[in-house]
């Protein structure tokens, strides 16, 4: 997902955007990249809130 945000930044810088300032698009992109990397690599930054518990096939939500 971070690649999509980086592509948005590059597109805004290369092509330019109409209707909104370029710095705003770049700011959105930087925030998006930061969030995507945090969600992917942080201990608490996971995308799902369930974990497999016990020896059975069921999952418990936490």
mmJSON file of the N, C-alpha and C atoms, coordinates in Angstrom:
{"data_MODEL":{"atom_site":{
"group_PDB":["ATOM","ATOM","ATOM","ATOM","ATOM","ATOM","ATOM","ATOM","ATOM","ATOM","ATOM","ATOM","ATOM","ATOM","ATOM","ATOM","ATOM","ATOM","ATOM","ATOM","ATOM","ATOM","ATOM","ATOM","ATOM","ATOM","ATOM","ATOM","ATOM","ATOM","ATOM","ATOM","ATOM","ATOM","ATOM","ATOM","ATOM","ATOM","ATOM","ATOM","ATOM","ATOM","ATOM","ATOM","ATOM","ATOM","ATOM","ATOM","ATOM","ATOM","ATOM","ATOM","ATOM","ATOM","ATOM","ATOM","ATOM","ATOM","ATOM","ATOM","ATOM","ATOM","ATOM","ATOM","ATOM","ATOM","ATOM","ATOM","ATOM","ATOM","ATOM","ATOM","ATOM","ATOM","ATOM","ATOM","ATOM","ATOM","ATOM","ATOM","ATOM","ATOM","ATOM","ATOM","ATOM","ATOM","ATOM","ATOM","ATOM","ATOM","ATOM","ATOM","ATOM","ATOM","ATOM","ATOM","ATOM","ATOM","ATOM","ATOM","ATOM","ATOM","ATOM","ATOM","ATOM","ATOM","ATOM","ATOM","ATOM","ATOM","ATOM","ATOM","ATOM","ATOM","ATOM","ATOM","ATOM","ATOM","ATOM","ATOM","ATOM","ATOM","ATOM","ATOM","ATOM","ATOM","ATOM","ATOM","ATOM","ATOM","ATOM","ATOM","ATOM","ATOM","ATOM","ATOM","ATOM","ATOM","ATOM","ATOM","ATOM","ATOM","ATOM","ATOM","ATOM","ATOM","ATOM","ATOM","ATOM","ATOM","ATOM","ATOM","ATOM","ATOM","ATOM","ATOM","ATOM","ATOM","ATOM","ATOM","ATOM","ATOM","ATOM","ATOM","ATOM","ATOM","ATOM","ATOM","ATOM","ATOM","ATOM","ATOM","ATOM","ATOM","ATOM","ATOM","ATOM","ATOM","ATOM","ATOM","ATOM","ATOM","ATOM","ATOM","ATOM","ATOM"],
"id":[1,2,3,4,5,6,7,8,9,10,11,12,13,14,15,16,17,18,19,20,21,22,23,24,25,26,27,28,29,30,31,32,33,34,35,36,37,38,39,40,41,42,43,44,45,46,47,48,49,50,51,52,53,54,55,56,57,58,59,60,61,62,63,64,65,66,67,68,69,70,71,72,73,74,75,76,77,78,79,80,81,82,83,84,85,86,87,88,89,90,91,92,93,94,95,96,97,98,99,100,101,102,103,104,105,106,107,108,109,110,111,112,113,114,115,116,117,118,119,120,121,122,123,124,125,126,127,128,129,130,131,132,133,134,135,136,137,138,139,140,141,142,143,144,145,146,147,148,149,150,151,152,153,154,155,156,157,158,159,160,161,162,163,164,165,166,167,168,169,170,171,172,173,174,175,176,177,178,179,180,181,182,183,184,185,186],
"type_symbol":["N","C","C","N","C","C","N","C","C","N","C","C","N","C","C","N","C","C","N","C","C","N","C","C","N","C","C","N","C","C","N","C","C","N","C","C","N","C","C","N","C","C","N","C","C","N","C","C","N","C","C","N","C","C","N","C","C","N","C","C","N","C","C","N","C","C","N","C","C","N","C","C","N","C","C","N","C","C","N","C","C","N","C","C","N","C","C","N","C","C","N","C","C","N","C","C","N","C","C","N","C","C","N","C","C","N","C","C","N","C","C","N","C","C","N","C","C","N","C","C","N","C","C","N","C","C","N","C","C","N","C","C","N","C","C","N","C","C","N","C","C","N","C","C","N","C","C","N","C","C","N","C","C","N","C","C","N","C","C","N","C","C","N","C","C","N","C","C","N","C","C","N","C","C","N","C","C","N","C","C","N","C","C","N","C","C"],
"label_atom_id":["N","CA","C","N","CA","C","N","CA","C","N","CA","C","N","CA","C","N","CA","C","N","CA","C","N","CA","C","N","CA","C","N","CA","C","N","CA","C","N","CA","C","N","CA","C","N","CA","C","N","CA","C","N","CA","C","N","CA","C","N","CA","C","N","CA","C","N","CA","C","N","CA","C","N","CA","C","N","CA","C","N","CA","C","N","CA","C","N","CA","C","N","CA","C","N","CA","C","N","CA","C","N","CA","C","N","CA","C","N","CA","C","N","CA","C","N","CA","C","N","CA","C","N","CA","C","N","CA","C","N","CA","C","N","CA","C","N","CA","C","N","CA","C","N","CA","C","N","CA","C","N","CA","C","N","CA","C","N","CA","C","N","CA","C","N","CA","C","N","CA","C","N","CA","C","N","CA","C","N","CA","C","N","CA","C","N","CA","C","N","CA","C","N","CA","C","N","CA","C","N","CA","C","N","CA","C","N","CA","C","N","CA","C","N","CA","C"],
"label_alt_id":[null,null,null,null,null,null,null,null,null,null,null,null,null,null,null,null,null,null,null,null,null,null,null,null,null,null,null,null,null,null,null,null,null,null,null,null,null,null,null,null,null,null,null,null,null,null,null,null,null,null,null,null,null,null,null,null,null,null,null,null,null,null,null,null,null,null,null,null,null,null,null,null,null,null,null,null,null,null,null,null,null,null,null,null,null,null,null,null,null,null,null,null,null,null,null,null,null,null,null,null,null,null,null,null,null,null,null,null,null,null,null,null,null,null,null,null,null,null,null,null,null,null,null,null,null,null,null,null,null,null,null,null,null,null,null,null,null,null,null,null,null,null,null,null,null,null,null,null,null,null,null,null,null,null,null,null,null,null,null,null,null,null,null,null,null,null,null,null,null,null,null,null,null,null,null,null,null,null,null,null,null,null,null,null,null,null],
"label_comp_id":["UNK","UNK","UNK","UNK","UNK","UNK","UNK","UNK","UNK","UNK","UNK","UNK","UNK","UNK","UNK","UNK","UNK","UNK","UNK","UNK","UNK","UNK","UNK","UNK","UNK","UNK","UNK","UNK","UNK","UNK","UNK","UNK","UNK","UNK","UNK","UNK","UNK","UNK","UNK","UNK","UNK","UNK","UNK","UNK","UNK","UNK","UNK","UNK","UNK","UNK","UNK","UNK","UNK","UNK","UNK","UNK","UNK","UNK","UNK","UNK","UNK","UNK","UNK","UNK","UNK","UNK","UNK","UNK","UNK","UNK","UNK","UNK","UNK","UNK","UNK","UNK","UNK","UNK","UNK","UNK","UNK","UNK","UNK","UNK","UNK","UNK","UNK","UNK","UNK","UNK","UNK","UNK","UNK","UNK","UNK","UNK","UNK","UNK","UNK","UNK","UNK","UNK","UNK","UNK","UNK","UNK","UNK","UNK","UNK","UNK","UNK","UNK","UNK","UNK","UNK","UNK","UNK","UNK","UNK","UNK","UNK","UNK","UNK","UNK","UNK","UNK","UNK","UNK","UNK","UNK","UNK","UNK","UNK","UNK","UNK","UNK","UNK","UNK","UNK","UNK","UNK","UNK","UNK","UNK","UNK","UNK","UNK","UNK","UNK","UNK","UNK","UNK","UNK","UNK","UNK","UNK","UNK","UNK","UNK","UNK","UNK","UNK","UNK","UNK","UNK","UNK","UNK","UNK","UNK","UNK","UNK","UNK","UNK","UNK","UNK","UNK","UNK","UNK","UNK","UNK","UNK","UNK","UNK","UNK","UNK","UNK"],
"label_asym_id":["A","A","A","A","A","A","A","A","A","A","A","A","A","A","A","A","A","A","A","A","A","A","A","A","A","A","A","A","A","A","A","A","A","A","A","A","A","A","A","A","A","A","A","A","A","A","A","A","A","A","A","A","A","A","A","A","A","A","A","A","A","A","A","A","A","A","A","A","A","A","A","A","A","A","A","A","A","A","A","A","A","A","A","A","A","A","A","A","A","A","A","A","A","A","A","A","A","A","A","A","A","A","A","A","A","A","A","A","A","A","A","A","A","A","A","A","A","A","A","A","A","A","A","A","A","A","A","A","A","A","A","A","A","A","A","A","A","A","A","A","A","A","A","A","A","A","A","A","A","A","A","A","A","A","A","A","A","A","A","A","A","A","A","A","A","A","A","A","A","A","A","A","A","A","A","A","A","A","A","A","A","A","A","A","A","A"],
"label_entity_id":["1","1","1","1","1","1","1","1","1","1","1","1","1","1","1","1","1","1","1","1","1","1","1","1","1","1","1","1","1","1","1","1","1","1","1","1","1","1","1","1","1","1","1","1","1","1","1","1","1","1","1","1","1","1","1","1","1","1","1","1","1","1","1","1","1","1","1","1","1","1","1","1","1","1","1","1","1","1","1","1","1","1","1","1","1","1","1","1","1","1","1","1","1","1","1","1","1","1","1","1","1","1","1","1","1","1","1","1","1","1","1","1","1","1","1","1","1","1","1","1","1","1","1","1","1","1","1","1","1","1","1","1","1","1","1","1","1","1","1","1","1","1","1","1","1","1","1","1","1","1","1","1","1","1","1","1","1","1","1","1","1","1","1","1","1","1","1","1","1","1","1","1","1","1","1","1","1","1","1","1","1","1","1","1","1","1"],
"label_seq_id":[1,1,1,2,2,2,3,3,3,4,4,4,5,5,5,6,6,6,7,7,7,8,8,8,9,9,9,10,10,10,11,11,11,12,12,12,13,13,13,14,14,14,15,15,15,16,16,16,17,17,17,18,18,18,19,19,19,20,20,20,21,21,21,22,22,22,23,23,23,24,24,24,25,25,25,26,26,26,27,27,27,28,28,28,29,29,29,30,30,30,31,31,31,32,32,32,33,33,33,34,34,34,35,35,35,36,36,36,37,37,37,38,38,38,39,39,39,40,40,40,41,41,41,42,42,42,43,43,43,44,44,44,45,45,45,46,46,46,47,47,47,48,48,48,49,49,49,50,50,50,51,51,51,52,52,52,53,53,53,54,54,54,55,55,55,56,56,56,57,57,57,58,58,58,59,59,59,60,60,60,61,61,61,62,62,62],
"pdbx_PDB_ins_code":[null,null,null,null,null,null,null,null,null,null,null,null,null,null,null,null,null,null,null,null,null,null,null,null,null,null,null,null,null,null,null,null,null,null,null,null,null,null,null,null,null,null,null,null,null,null,null,null,null,null,null,null,null,null,null,null,null,null,null,null,null,null,null,null,null,null,null,null,null,null,null,null,null,null,null,null,null,null,null,null,null,null,null,null,null,null,null,null,null,null,null,null,null,null,null,null,null,null,null,null,null,null,null,null,null,null,null,null,null,null,null,null,null,null,null,null,null,null,null,null,null,null,null,null,null,null,null,null,null,null,null,null,null,null,null,null,null,null,null,null,null,null,null,null,null,null,null,null,null,null,null,null,null,null,null,null,null,null,null,null,null,null,null,null,null,null,null,null,null,null,null,null,null,null,null,null,null,null,null,null,null,null,null,null,null,null],
"Cartn_x":[0.822,0.0,0.87,2.03,2.921,3.353,3.448,3.847,2.804,1.551,0.478,0.605,0.91,1.06,2.27,3.364,4.55,4.231,3.469,3.063,2.217,1.371,0.564,1.456,2.486,3.415,4.139,4.65,5.383,4.471,3.262,2.309,1.997,1.816,1.525,2.705,3.921,5.096,5.397,5.18,5.518,4.424,3.197,2.092,1.445,1.474,0.745,-0.726,-1.431,-2.857,-3.592,-4.81,-5.632,-6.682,-6.902,-7.936,-7.404,-6.28,-5.675,-4.189,-3.59,-2.152,-1.349,-0.209,0.638,1.128,1.437,1.95,0.94,-0.362,-1.393,-1.42,-1.284,-1.208,0.011,1.145,2.366,2.186,1.54,1.292,0.41,-0.661,-1.506,-0.691,0.17,0.996,1.958,2.584,3.529,2.813,1.652,0.869,0.445,0.027,-0.376,0.767,1.951,3.121,3.461,3.461,3.759,2.783,1.491,0.489,0.625,0.856,0.989,2.195,3.313,4.497,4.305,3.642,3.355,2.445,1.399,0.455,1.118,2.108,2.748,3.851,4.549,5.749,5.752,4.813,4.783,4.186,4.58,4.009,2.512,2.102,0.679,-0.041,0.663,0.062,-0.344,-1.231,-1.667,-3.013,-3.333,-4.574,-5.754,-5.509,-6.595,-6.45,-7.555,-7.539,-7.951,-7.579,-7.866,-6.609,-6.537,-5.396,-5.879,-5.157,-5.541,-5.203,-6.163,-5.951,-6.234,-5.458,-5.677,-5.216,-5.618,-5.19,-6.245,-7.43,-8.514,-8.451,-9.34,-9.329,-10.034,-10.543,-11.282,-10.345,-10.776,-10.015,-10.756,-10.003,-10.617,-10.326,-11.318,-11.144,-10.697,-9.737,-9.274,-9.344],
"Cartn_y":[-1.189,0.0,1.259,1.161,2.322,2.694,1.714,1.989,2.857,2.631,3.436,4.888,5.096,6.453,7.143,6.393,6.966,7.343,6.501,6.814,8.082,8.281,9.502,10.728,10.634,11.745,12.049,11.003,11.193,11.786,11.276,11.783,13.26,13.63,15.027,15.931,15.444,16.267,16.358,15.27,15.238,15.881,15.454,15.922,17.196,17.353,18.462,18.102,18.81,18.571,19.893,19.811,21.017,21.013,22.139,22.267,22.282,21.612,21.598,21.872,22.524,22.785,21.477,21.481,20.291,19.904,20.881,20.558,19.769,20.007,19.268,17.805,17.553,16.175,15.464,16.172,15.574,15.294,16.191,15.97,14.745,14.613,13.41,12.154,12.224,11.071,10.688,11.672,11.394,10.775,11.305,10.735,9.302,9.077,7.736,6.746,7.152,6.269,5.95,6.963,6.742,5.784,5.962,5.079,3.658,3.513,2.176,1.44,2.137,1.49,1.174,2.061,1.785,0.563,0.514,-0.603,-1.918,-1.856,-3.085,-3.58,-2.684,-3.1,-2.843,-2.104,-1.821,-3.003,-3.17,-4.239,-4.051,-2.82,-2.547,-2.161,-2.045,-1.576,-2.693,-3.514,-4.613,-4.272,-4.948,-4.659,-5.47,-6.543,-7.349,-7.42,-7.583,-7.614,-8.975,-10.027,-11.346,-12.183,-13.1,-13.99,-15.401,-16.343,-17.73,-18.136,-18.71,-19.11,-20.581,-21.229,-22.644,-23.546,-24.795,-25.768,-26.021,-25.47,-25.693,-24.732,-24.895,-24.037,-22.701,-22.436,-21.191,-20.036,-18.852,-17.64,-16.839,-16.159,-15.299,-13.86,-13.028,-11.602,-10.897,-10.01,-9.256,-7.78],
"Cartn_z":[0.0,0.0,0.0,0.625,0.65,-0.763,-1.639,-3.029,-3.723,-3.425,-4.016,-3.557,-2.286,-1.77,-2.379,-2.535,-3.175,-4.62,-5.309,-6.677,-6.718,-5.721,-5.657,-5.511,-4.677,-4.503,-5.809,-6.461,-7.717,-8.782,-8.885,-9.869,-9.627,-8.374,-8.054,-8.397,-8.168,-8.447,-9.941,-10.668,-12.093,-12.942,-12.745,-13.58,-13.052,-11.75,-11.157,-11.029,-10.221,-10.022,-10.124,-10.568,-10.69,-9.585,-9.012,-7.995,-6.572,-6.326,-4.999,-5.141,-4.167,-4.245,-4.208,-4.874,-4.936,-3.549,-2.715,-1.382,-0.562,-0.818,-0.084,-0.516,-1.818,-2.317,-1.752,-1.708,-1.165,0.327,1.051,2.48,2.696,1.897,1.987,1.715,0.736,0.382,1.491,2.108,3.191,4.39,4.719,5.818,5.472,4.239,3.817,3.866,3.421,3.475,4.926,5.769,7.185,7.835,7.565,8.149,7.618,6.318,5.733,6.308,6.469,7.037,8.518,9.247,10.646,10.782,9.956,10.028,9.643,8.778,8.345,9.242,9.921,10.635,12.13,12.648,14.075,14.833,16.083,16.907,17.074,17.336,17.548,16.26,15.187,13.953,13.037,13.454,12.606,11.979,10.925,10.21,10.72,11.457,12.001,13.508,14.194,15.642,16.171,15.49,16.019,15.973,16.878,16.917,17.209,16.721,16.906,18.33,19.014,20.396,20.581,21.399,21.69,20.562,20.648,19.661,18.579,18.759,17.808,16.633,15.668,14.491,14.674,15.86,16.069,16.376,16.085,16.368,17.435,18.258,19.266,18.918,19.078,18.788,20.048,19.904,21.072,20.809],
"occupancy":[1.0,1.0,1.0,1.0,1.0,1.0,1.0,1.0,1.0,1.0,1.0,1.0,1.0,1.0,1.0,1.0,1.0,1.0,1.0,1.0,1.0,1.0,1.0,1.0,1.0,1.0,1.0,1.0,1.0,1.0,1.0,1.0,1.0,1.0,1.0,1.0,1.0,1.0,1.0,1.0,1.0,1.0,1.0,1.0,1.0,1.0,1.0,1.0,1.0,1.0,1.0,1.0,1.0,1.0,1.0,1.0,1.0,1.0,1.0,1.0,1.0,1.0,1.0,1.0,1.0,1.0,1.0,1.0,1.0,1.0,1.0,1.0,1.0,1.0,1.0,1.0,1.0,1.0,1.0,1.0,1.0,1.0,1.0,1.0,1.0,1.0,1.0,1.0,1.0,1.0,1.0,1.0,1.0,1.0,1.0,1.0,1.0,1.0,1.0,1.0,1.0,1.0,1.0,1.0,1.0,1.0,1.0,1.0,1.0,1.0,1.0,1.0,1.0,1.0,1.0,1.0,1.0,1.0,1.0,1.0,1.0,1.0,1.0,1.0,1.0,1.0,1.0,1.0,1.0,1.0,1.0,1.0,1.0,1.0,1.0,1.0,1.0,1.0,1.0,1.0,1.0,1.0,1.0,1.0,1.0,1.0,1.0,1.0,1.0,1.0,1.0,1.0,1.0,1.0,1.0,1.0,1.0,1.0,1.0,1.0,1.0,1.0,1.0,1.0,1.0,1.0,1.0,1.0,1.0,1.0,1.0,1.0,1.0,1.0,1.0,1.0,1.0,1.0,1.0,1.0,1.0,1.0,1.0,1.0,1.0,1.0],
"B_iso_or_equiv":[0.0,0.0,0.0,0.0,0.0,0.0,0.0,0.0,0.0,0.0,0.0,0.0,0.0,0.0,0.0,0.0,0.0,0.0,0.0,0.0,0.0,0.0,0.0,0.0,0.0,0.0,0.0,0.0,0.0,0.0,0.0,0.0,0.0,0.0,0.0,0.0,0.0,0.0,0.0,0.0,0.0,0.0,0.0,0.0,0.0,0.0,0.0,0.0,0.0,0.0,0.0,0.0,0.0,0.0,0.0,0.0,0.0,0.0,0.0,0.0,0.0,0.0,0.0,0.0,0.0,0.0,0.0,0.0,0.0,0.0,0.0,0.0,0.0,0.0,0.0,0.0,0.0,0.0,0.0,0.0,0.0,0.0,0.0,0.0,0.0,0.0,0.0,0.0,0.0,0.0,0.0,0.0,0.0,0.0,0.0,0.0,0.0,0.0,0.0,0.0,0.0,0.0,0.0,0.0,0.0,0.0,0.0,0.0,0.0,0.0,0.0,0.0,0.0,0.0,0.0,0.0,0.0,0.0,0.0,0.0,0.0,0.0,0.0,0.0,0.0,0.0,0.0,0.0,0.0,0.0,0.0,0.0,0.0,0.0,0.0,0.0,0.0,0.0,0.0,0.0,0.0,0.0,0.0,0.0,0.0,0.0,0.0,0.0,0.0,0.0,0.0,0.0,0.0,0.0,0.0,0.0,0.0,0.0,0.0,0.0,0.0,0.0,0.0,0.0,0.0,0.0,0.0,0.0,0.0,0.0,0.0,0.0,0.0,0.0,0.0,0.0,0.0,0.0,0.0,0.0,0.0,0.0,0.0,0.0,0.0,0.0],
"pdbx_formal_charge":[null,null,null,null,null,null,null,null,null,null,null,null,null,null,null,null,null,null,null,null,null,null,null,null,null,null,null,null,null,null,null,null,null,null,null,null,null,null,null,null,null,null,null,null,null,null,null,null,null,null,null,null,null,null,null,null,null,null,null,null,null,null,null,null,null,null,null,null,null,null,null,null,null,null,null,null,null,null,null,null,null,null,null,null,null,null,null,null,null,null,null,null,null,null,null,null,null,null,null,null,null,null,null,null,null,null,null,null,null,null,null,null,null,null,null,null,null,null,null,null,null,null,null,null,null,null,null,null,null,null,null,null,null,null,null,null,null,null,null,null,null,null,null,null,null,null,null,null,null,null,null,null,null,null,null,null,null,null,null,null,null,null,null,null,null,null,null,null,null,null,null,null,null,null,null,null,null,null,null,null,null,null,null,null,null,null],
"auth_seq_id":[1,1,1,2,2,2,3,3,3,4,4,4,5,5,5,6,6,6,7,7,7,8,8,8,9,9,9,10,10,10,11,11,11,12,12,12,13,13,13,14,14,14,15,15,15,16,16,16,17,17,17,18,18,18,19,19,19,20,20,20,21,21,21,22,22,22,23,23,23,24,24,24,25,25,25,26,26,26,27,27,27,28,28,28,29,29,29,30,30,30,31,31,31,32,32,32,33,33,33,34,34,34,35,35,35,36,36,36,37,37,37,38,38,38,39,39,39,40,40,40,41,41,41,42,42,42,43,43,43,44,44,44,45,45,45,46,46,46,47,47,47,48,48,48,49,49,49,50,50,50,51,51,51,52,52,52,53,53,53,54,54,54,55,55,55,56,56,56,57,57,57,58,58,58,59,59,59,60,60,60,61,61,61,62,62,62],
"auth_comp_id":["UNK","UNK","UNK","UNK","UNK","UNK","UNK","UNK","UNK","UNK","UNK","UNK","UNK","UNK","UNK","UNK","UNK","UNK","UNK","UNK","UNK","UNK","UNK","UNK","UNK","UNK","UNK","UNK","UNK","UNK","UNK","UNK","UNK","UNK","UNK","UNK","UNK","UNK","UNK","UNK","UNK","UNK","UNK","UNK","UNK","UNK","UNK","UNK","UNK","UNK","UNK","UNK","UNK","UNK","UNK","UNK","UNK","UNK","UNK","UNK","UNK","UNK","UNK","UNK","UNK","UNK","UNK","UNK","UNK","UNK","UNK","UNK","UNK","UNK","UNK","UNK","UNK","UNK","UNK","UNK","UNK","UNK","UNK","UNK","UNK","UNK","UNK","UNK","UNK","UNK","UNK","UNK","UNK","UNK","UNK","UNK","UNK","UNK","UNK","UNK","UNK","UNK","UNK","UNK","UNK","UNK","UNK","UNK","UNK","UNK","UNK","UNK","UNK","UNK","UNK","UNK","UNK","UNK","UNK","UNK","UNK","UNK","UNK","UNK","UNK","UNK","UNK","UNK","UNK","UNK","UNK","UNK","UNK","UNK","UNK","UNK","UNK","UNK","UNK","UNK","UNK","UNK","UNK","UNK","UNK","UNK","UNK","UNK","UNK","UNK","UNK","UNK","UNK","UNK","UNK","UNK","UNK","UNK","UNK","UNK","UNK","UNK","UNK","UNK","UNK","UNK","UNK","UNK","UNK","UNK","UNK","UNK","UNK","UNK","UNK","UNK","UNK","UNK","UNK","UNK","UNK","UNK","UNK","UNK","UNK","UNK"],
"auth_asym_id":["A","A","A","A","A","A","A","A","A","A","A","A","A","A","A","A","A","A","A","A","A","A","A","A","A","A","A","A","A","A","A","A","A","A","A","A","A","A","A","A","A","A","A","A","A","A","A","A","A","A","A","A","A","A","A","A","A","A","A","A","A","A","A","A","A","A","A","A","A","A","A","A","A","A","A","A","A","A","A","A","A","A","A","A","A","A","A","A","A","A","A","A","A","A","A","A","A","A","A","A","A","A","A","A","A","A","A","A","A","A","A","A","A","A","A","A","A","A","A","A","A","A","A","A","A","A","A","A","A","A","A","A","A","A","A","A","A","A","A","A","A","A","A","A","A","A","A","A","A","A","A","A","A","A","A","A","A","A","A","A","A","A","A","A","A","A","A","A","A","A","A","A","A","A","A","A","A","A","A","A","A","A","A","A","A","A"],
"auth_atom_id":["N","CA","C","N","CA","C","N","CA","C","N","CA","C","N","CA","C","N","CA","C","N","CA","C","N","CA","C","N","CA","C","N","CA","C","N","CA","C","N","CA","C","N","CA","C","N","CA","C","N","CA","C","N","CA","C","N","CA","C","N","CA","C","N","CA","C","N","CA","C","N","CA","C","N","CA","C","N","CA","C","N","CA","C","N","CA","C","N","CA","C","N","CA","C","N","CA","C","N","CA","C","N","CA","C","N","CA","C","N","CA","C","N","CA","C","N","CA","C","N","CA","C","N","CA","C","N","CA","C","N","CA","C","N","CA","C","N","CA","C","N","CA","C","N","CA","C","N","CA","C","N","CA","C","N","CA","C","N","CA","C","N","CA","C","N","CA","C","N","CA","C","N","CA","C","N","CA","C","N","CA","C","N","CA","C","N","CA","C","N","CA","C","N","CA","C","N","CA","C","N","CA","C","N","CA","C","N","CA","C","N","CA","C","N","CA","C"],
"pdbx_PDB_model_num":[1,1,1,1,1,1,1,1,1,1,1,1,1,1,1,1,1,1,1,1,1,1,1,1,1,1,1,1,1,1,1,1,1,1,1,1,1,1,1,1,1,1,1,1,1,1,1,1,1,1,1,1,1,1,1,1,1,1,1,1,1,1,1,1,1,1,1,1,1,1,1,1,1,1,1,1,1,1,1,1,1,1,1,1,1,1,1,1,1,1,1,1,1,1,1,1,1,1,1,1,1,1,1,1,1,1,1,1,1,1,1,1,1,1,1,1,1,1,1,1,1,1,1,1,1,1,1,1,1,1,1,1,1,1,1,1,1,1,1,1,1,1,1,1,1,1,1,1,1,1,1,1,1,1,1,1,1,1,1,1,1,1,1,1,1,1,1,1,1,1,1,1,1,1,1,1,1,1,1,1,1,1,1,1,1,1]
}}}
